[in-house]
Amino acid sequence: MIVLVRILLALALAYVIKEAHDQARGAGAAGLFDSLFYIGLVFILALANAAVWAPYFGSRVADAVAGDGPPVDVPPKKTGLAWVLSLTLRLGTFALLVALAFWIWQYRAMFEPVQDLVRAWRMGHAPWSAAEQELLVTRVIDTENLQARDAEGRLLTIRLAGIESVTTGRYDAAAREQAQAAREFLASLVLSNTVQVEVALTNEARVWLGFVRVGDTNLNAAYIAAGHASFRPDYLGNASLRSRWTLLQAERRAQASTPADPPSPEAGRQVTP
């Protein structure tokens, strides 16, 4: 029986290593936590193989090293009920480890916030949060820009960081309707309201790239989660880690609520000869 267990564990380890190799060649297409799953599974199977193969190779090495030296006290082999209990314990431990690995795989969505945090950190090291300024929104310029007034009465333009939305200048009707809905969504949350703005980038024309918070709501993230915009990591500026992480989670929620392969606005455009 122990010989069969050794063979099965060796084959399982070889198979998992092959799958992990295929995933690595796929440039991480399976995602970070799929890769971590394979690493953990290889580690578990390697330990299991070490446990069942160590007595076999240990005795061979010991015989070769000791040669014809003095006899070594060898503990008596387990027989009967003791042998059954020992084998049951080993197989039960192995089954428990495999079940744990399978459970982690099935419920890997629980670890997605950690995965998003790692992705946010890899975008550039930054503090968890940044200083915010209080502004009064006076106008929604378009689907990506707001006009606000600071405490000294100066008008500023705020470009929402990390997002890209359909603009109102599109020619097809579907895109114009989408842009109008996005603009109304923005206006319903911020127009004539006092907001907190985390500034990620500024220029001399008083245009700020930033993250707008209404109470506890990150407007940029809510915009993405509602399907009015897509996440653009190249539009983040010097964003804090918290803001990046929030946008990544919003992107994941938007993808989960969107049907596969949704029709693009370009599909409804009529081309005239």
C-alpha positions as CSV (number, residue, x, y, z in Angstrom):
1,M,0.0,0.0,0.0
2,I,2.8,2.4,0.9
3,V,4.4,1.8,-2.5
4,L,1.1,2.8,-4.3
5,V,0.9,6.0,-2.2
6,R,4.5,6.9,-3.1
7,I,3.8,6.4,-6.8
8,L,0.6,8.4,-6.7
9,L,2.1,11.3,-4.8
10,A,5.1,11.4,-7.2
11,L,2.8,11.5,-10.2
12,A,0.6,14.2,-8.6
13,L,3.7,16.3,-7.9
14,A,4.9,15.9,-11.5
15,Y,1.5,16.8,-12.8
16,V,1.1,20.0,-10.7
17,I,4.6,21.1,-11.6
18,K,3.7,20.7,-15.3
19,E,0.5,22.8,-14.8
20,A,2.5,25.5,-12.9
21,H,5.0,25.6,-15.7
22,D,2.3,26.0,-18.3
23,Q,0.7,28.8,-16.3
24,A,4.1,30.5,-16.0
25,R,4.6,30.3,-19.8
26,G,1.2,31.9,-20.2
27,A,2.6,35.1,-18.8
28,G,0.6,34.9,-15.6
29,A,-2.7,34.7,-17.5
30,A,-4.3,32.8,-14.6
31,G,-3.8,35.7,-12.2
32,L,-1.6,36.2,-9.1
33,F,-3.6,34.0,-6.8
34,D,-3.9,31.2,-9.2
35,S,-0.1,31.2,-9.3
36,L,0.0,31.3,-5.5
37,F,-2.4,28.3,-5.5
38,Y,0.0,26.3,-7.6
39,I,3.0,27.3,-5.4
40,G,1.1,26.2,-2.3
41,L,0.0,22.9,-3.9
42,V,3.5,22.1,-5.0
43,F,4.8,22.8,-1.5
44,I,2.2,20.5,0.1
45,L,2.8,17.7,-2.4
46,A,6.6,18.1,-1.9
47,L,6.2,17.7,1.8
48,A,3.9,14.7,1.4
49,N,6.4,13.1,-1.0
50,A,9.3,13.8,1.4
51,A,7.3,12.1,4.2
52,V,6.6,8.9,2.3
53,W,9.9,8.7,0.5
54,A,12.3,9.6,3.3
55,P,12.2,6.2,5.0
56,Y,13.0,4.4,1.7
57,F,15.9,6.6,0.6
58,G,17.1,7.1,4.2
59,S,17.5,3.3,4.7
60,R,19.4,3.1,1.3
61,V,21.7,5.9,2.2
62,A,22.3,4.6,5.7
63,D,23.1,1.1,4.4
64,A,25.6,2.6,1.9
65,V,27.3,4.8,4.5
66,A,27.3,2.4,7.4
67,G,28.4,-0.6,5.3
68,D,29.1,-3.6,7.5
69,G,29.4,-1.7,10.7
70,P,27.8,-2.7,14.0
71,P,24.1,-3.5,13.8
72,V,21.8,-0.7,14.4
73,D,18.8,-1.1,16.6
74,V,15.8,-1.0,14.3
75,P,12.4,-0.5,15.8
76,P,10.1,-3.3,15.2
77,K,7.7,-2.9,12.3
78,K,4.1,-2.1,13.2
79,T,1.7,-4.8,12.6
80,G,-2.0,-5.4,13.0
81,L,-4.1,-2.6,14.5
82,A,-1.0,-0.3,15.0
83,W,-0.1,-0.5,11.3
84,V,-3.7,0.2,10.3
85,L,-3.9,3.2,12.6
86,S,-0.5,4.6,11.4
87,L,-1.6,4.2,7.7
88,T,-4.9,5.8,8.4
89,L,-3.3,8.8,10.1
90,R,-0.9,9.3,7.2
91,L,-3.6,9.1,4.6
92,G,-6.0,11.2,6.6
93,T,-3.3,13.9,6.9
94,F,-2.7,13.8,3.2
95,A,-6.4,14.0,2.4
96,L,-6.8,16.9,4.8
97,L,-4.0,18.9,3.0
98,V,-5.5,18.2,-0.4
99,A,-9.0,19.2,0.9
100,L,-7.5,22.4,2.3
101,A,-5.8,23.2,-1.0
102,F,-9.1,22.5,-2.9
103,W,-11.0,24.7,-0.5
104,I,-8.6,27.6,-1.0
105,W,-9.0,27.2,-4.8
106,Q,-12.8,27.1,-4.6
107,Y,-13.0,30.2,-2.4
108,R,-10.0,32.1,-3.8
109,A,-12.4,35.1,-4.4
110,M,-12.0,35.8,-0.7
111,F,-8.4,36.8,-1.3
112,E,-9.2,39.2,-4.2
113,P,-8.9,42.3,-2.0
114,V,-5.4,41.2,-1.1
115,Q,-4.6,40.6,-4.7
116,D,-5.9,44.1,-5.6
117,L,-3.7,45.5,-2.8
118,V,-0.7,43.8,-4.3
119,R,-1.5,45.2,-7.8
120,A,-2.0,48.7,-6.3
121,W,1.4,48.5,-4.6
122,R,3.1,47.3,-7.8
123,M,1.8,50.4,-9.6
124,G,4.1,52.5,-7.5
125,H,5.0,52.7,-3.9
126,A,2.9,55.3,-2.1
127,P,1.5,56.1,1.3
128,W,-1.8,54.5,2.2
129,S,-3.7,57.8,2.1
130,A,-2.9,61.4,1.1
131,A,-3.9,64.8,2.3
132,E,-7.3,66.1,1.0
133,Q,-8.7,69.5,0.3
134,E,-12.3,70.6,0.7
135,L,-13.9,72.1,-2.4
136,L,-17.4,73.2,-3.4
137,V,-18.5,71.7,-6.8
138,T,-20.2,74.4,-8.9
139,R,-20.4,72.7,-12.3
140,V,-20.2,69.3,-14.0
141,I,-18.2,70.2,-17.2
142,D,-18.5,66.8,-18.9
143,T,-18.2,63.1,-18.0
144,E,-14.7,63.4,-16.6
145,N,-14.2,67.0,-15.4
146,L,-15.7,69.1,-12.6
147,Q,-15.5,72.7,-11.7
148,A,-15.1,73.6,-8.1
149,R,-14.3,76.5,-5.8
150,D,-11.8,76.5,-3.0
151,A,-12.0,78.2,0.4
152,E,-10.4,81.4,-1.1
153,G,-13.0,81.5,-3.9
154,R,-10.8,80.4,-6.7
155,L,-12.2,78.3,-9.5
156,L,-10.5,75.0,-10.2
157,T,-11.0,72.2,-12.7
158,I,-10.9,68.7,-11.4
159,R,-10.1,65.9,-13.8
160,L,-11.2,62.5,-12.2
161,A,-8.1,60.4,-11.9
162,G,-7.8,56.8,-13.0
163,I,-10.9,56.8,-15.2
164,E,-11.9,57.1,-18.8
165,S,-15.5,57.7,-19.8
166,V,-17.4,58.3,-23.0
167,T,-17.3,61.9,-23.9
168,T,-20.3,64.0,-25.1
169,G,-18.6,64.8,-28.4
170,R,-19.3,61.4,-29.9
171,Y,-21.5,61.2,-33.0
172,D,-23.4,58.0,-32.5
173,A,-26.7,58.2,-30.5
174,A,-25.8,55.3,-28.2
175,A,-22.5,57.0,-27.1
176,R,-24.3,60.3,-26.5
177,E,-26.9,58.6,-24.4
178,Q,-24.2,56.9,-22.4
179,A,-22.4,60.1,-21.9
180,Q,-25.5,61.9,-20.8
181,A,-26.2,59.2,-18.2
182,A,-22.7,59.4,-16.9
183,R,-22.9,63.2,-16.6
184,E,-26.2,63.0,-14.8
185,F,-24.7,60.4,-12.4
186,L,-21.9,62.8,-11.6
187,A,-24.2,65.7,-11.1
188,S,-26.5,63.8,-8.8
189,L,-23.6,63.1,-6.4
190,V,-21.5,66.2,-6.4
191,L,-23.2,69.2,-7.9
192,S,-23.5,72.0,-5.3
193,N,-22.0,69.7,-2.7
194,T,-18.9,70.1,-0.6
195,V,-16.4,67.3,-1.5
196,Q,-13.0,66.2,-0.4
197,V,-10.4,66.0,-3.1
198,E,-7.1,64.0,-3.1
199,V,-4.9,65.8,-5.6
200,A,-2.7,63.4,-7.6
201,L,-1.4,65.9,-10.1
202,T,-1.6,69.7,-10.8
203,N,-0.6,72.1,-13.5
204,E,-0.2,75.9,-13.7
205,A,-3.7,76.3,-15.2
206,R,-5.2,75.1,-11.9
207,V,-6.3,71.8,-13.4
208,W,-6.2,69.1,-10.8
209,L,-6.1,65.4,-11.4
210,G,-7.6,63.9,-8.3
211,F,-10.0,61.6,-6.4
212,V,-13.2,63.1,-5.2
213,R,-14.9,61.8,-2.0
214,V,-18.5,62.6,-1.1
215,G,-18.7,61.5,2.5
216,D,-17.3,58.0,2.6
217,T,-17.9,57.4,-1.1
218,N,-15.0,57.5,-3.5
219,L,-16.6,59.1,-6.6
220,N,-14.0,57.8,-9.0
221,A,-14.6,54.2,-7.8
222,A,-18.4,54.6,-7.8
223,Y,-18.2,55.9,-11.3
224,I,-16.4,52.8,-12.5
225,A,-18.5,50.4,-10.4
226,A,-21.7,51.9,-11.9
227,G,-20.4,51.2,-15.4
228,H,-20.1,54.8,-16.5
229,A,-16.3,54.7,-16.9
230,S,-13.4,52.2,-17.3
231,F,-10.3,52.1,-15.1
232,R,-7.1,53.6,-16.6
233,P,-4.0,53.0,-14.6
234,D,-2.0,55.5,-16.7
235,Y,-4.3,58.3,-15.4
236,L,-3.5,57.9,-11.7
237,G,-0.7,60.5,-11.2
238,N,0.7,60.4,-7.7
239,A,-2.3,58.6,-6.3
240,S,-2.2,57.1,-2.8
241,L,-2.3,53.3,-2.3
242,R,-5.8,53.5,-0.8
243,S,-7.2,55.3,-3.9
244,R,-5.5,52.8,-6.3
245,W,-6.8,49.9,-4.3
246,T,-10.3,51.3,-4.2
247,L,-10.4,51.7,-8.0
248,L,-9.1,48.2,-8.6
249,Q,-11.9,46.8,-6.5
250,A,-14.4,48.9,-8.3
251,E,-13.1,47.6,-11.6
252,R,-13.6,44.0,-10.4
253,R,-17.2,44.8,-9.3
254,A,-17.9,46.3,-12.7
255,Q,-16.5,43.3,-14.5
256,A,-18.6,40.9,-12.4
257,S,-21.8,42.8,-13.1
258,T,-21.2,43.2,-16.9
259,P,-22.2,40.4,-19.3
260,A,-19.5,38.8,-21.2
261,D,-18.5,40.6,-24.4
262,P,-20.9,43.5,-24.2
263,P,-21.6,45.4,-27.4
264,S,-19.4,48.5,-27.8
265,P,-20.8,51.9,-28.7
266,E,-18.9,51.7,-32.0
267,A,-21.1,48.8,-33.0
268,G,-24.1,51.1,-33.3
269,R,-22.4,53.7,-35.5
270,Q,-23.9,53.9,-39.0
271,V,-21.2,54.4,-41.7
272,T,-22.4,56.3,-44.7
273,P,-20.8,55.5,-48.1
